[in-house]
Amino acid sequence: MSKEINKVTRNLFEIEESGEVAYLEFDTDSQGWMTIWHTEVPPAMRGRGVAAQLAQTAFDYAKQNNLRVDVICPLAADFVTKHPEYRSLVGKQTNQ
């Protein structure tokens, strides 16, 4: 099944599938920073790359909007470790 980013809200990227919603929570500020706080994927959607798709969408959004990224979410930190093409966007990284 094809997964698409269905909705971008002020603080979330979401993927909806069969009534389940996976999301990545973030904030941006006026100083040019995007903070990635948290990623949540329902059990029924796990193991199929949904979380990585959300993280990639967040980093692509940051790149397109010339934002530096503060990574709080461990999943997003893992994603950027596996995808060095996004490392230049990371200004801060906190693994919790």
DARAJO-V915221 format. One record per residue. RES is the residue in one small letter. PHI is phi in degrees with one decimal (* if undefined). PSI is psi in radians with two decimals (999 if undefined). OMEGA is omega in radians with two decimals (* if undefined). Layout:
# DARAJO-V915221
RES | PHI | PSI | OMEGA
RES | PHI | PSI | OMEGA
This chain:
# DARAJO-V915221
m | * | 2.35 | 3.12
s | -76.1 | 2.32 | 3.10
k | -107.5 | 2.31 | 3.10
e | -124.8 | 2.64 | 3.02
i | -73.4 | 1.95 | -3.02
n | -82.7 | -0.59 | -2.96
k | -151.7 | 2.41 | 2.97
v | -117.9 | 2.09 | 3.06
t | -109.9 | -3.08 | -3.10
r | -57.3 | -0.65 | -3.03
n | -127.1 | 0.15 | -3.08
l | -140.1 | 2.51 | 2.80
f | -108.0 | 2.33 | -3.07
e | -129.0 | 2.60 | 2.96
i | -127.4 | 2.17 | 3.10
e | -110.1 | 2.38 | -3.14
e | -149.3 | 2.12 | 3.10
s | 51.3 | 0.73 | 3.10
g | 81.9 | -0.08 | 3.10
e | -99.1 | 2.56 | -3.13
v | -126.1 | 2.16 | 2.98
a | -102.1 | 2.55 | -3.11
y | -149.0 | 2.75 | 3.00
l | -122.1 | 2.17 | -3.10
e | -97.2 | 2.32 | -3.13
f | -148.6 | 2.87 | 3.01
d | -133.9 | 2.68 | 2.98
t | -123.8 | 2.73 | 3.10
d | -129.2 | 3.05 | -3.07
s | -76.1 | -0.10 | 3.13
q | -92.7 | 0.06 | 3.11
g | 89.3 | 0.41 | -3.14
w | -111.3 | 2.47 | 2.97
m | -117.2 | 2.18 | 3.09
t | -105.4 | 2.12 | 3.07
i | -94.3 | 1.96 | -3.01
w | -90.8 | -0.84 | -2.91
h | -159.6 | 2.52 | 3.01
t | -125.1 | 2.34 | 3.14
e | -130.2 | 2.21 | 3.10
v | -127.2 | 2.12 | 3.11
p | -59.9 | 2.60 | -3.12
p | -50.2 | -0.68 | -3.11
a | -66.1 | -0.31 | -3.10
m | -105.4 | -0.01 | -3.05
r | -77.1 | 2.74 | 3.06
g | 80.3 | 0.21 | -3.11
r | -126.5 | 0.27 | 3.07
g | 83.8 | 0.20 | -3.12
v | -64.3 | -0.78 | -3.13
a | -62.8 | -0.72 | 3.11
a | -64.9 | -0.65 | 3.11
q | -63.9 | -0.72 | 3.11
l | -64.3 | -0.76 | 3.13
a | -63.3 | -0.77 | 3.13
q | -61.7 | -0.71 | 3.10
t | -60.5 | -0.74 | -3.14
a | -64.2 | -0.80 | -3.14
f | -68.0 | -0.64 | 3.06
d | -64.3 | -0.71 | 3.10
y | -60.9 | -0.79 | 3.12
a | -60.5 | -0.77 | -3.14
k | -62.7 | -0.81 | -3.12
q | -64.5 | -0.46 | -3.10
n | -107.4 | 0.26 | 3.10
n | 52.4 | 0.80 | 3.14
l | -104.3 | 2.52 | 2.95
r | -87.5 | 2.61 | -3.03
v | -114.1 | 2.27 | 3.01
d | -103.8 | 1.97 | -3.03
v | -99.1 | 1.96 | 3.06
i | -100.8 | -0.67 | -3.08
c | -67.0 | 2.15 | 3.11
p | -59.4 | -0.61 | 3.13
l | -64.8 | -0.77 | 3.12
a | -66.7 | -0.63 | 3.09
a | -63.9 | -0.72 | 3.10
d | -64.9 | -0.72 | 3.13
f | -59.7 | -0.83 | -3.08
v | -68.8 | -0.48 | 3.05
t | -65.8 | -0.67 | -3.13
k | -82.9 | -0.23 | -3.10
h | -128.3 | 1.42 | -3.05
p | -60.6 | -0.32 | 3.12
e | -63.5 | -0.26 | 3.14
y | -102.2 | -0.11 | -3.06
r | -59.6 | -0.57 | -3.11
s | -65.9 | -0.30 | 3.12
l | -80.6 | -0.40 | -3.02
v | -80.0 | 2.12 | 3.10
g | -102.4 | -0.53 | 3.11
k | -141.2 | 2.60 | 3.09
q | -146.0 | 2.17 | 3.12
t | -126.8 | 1.96 | 3.07
n | -88.8 | 2.13 | -3.14
q | -113.8 | 999 | *
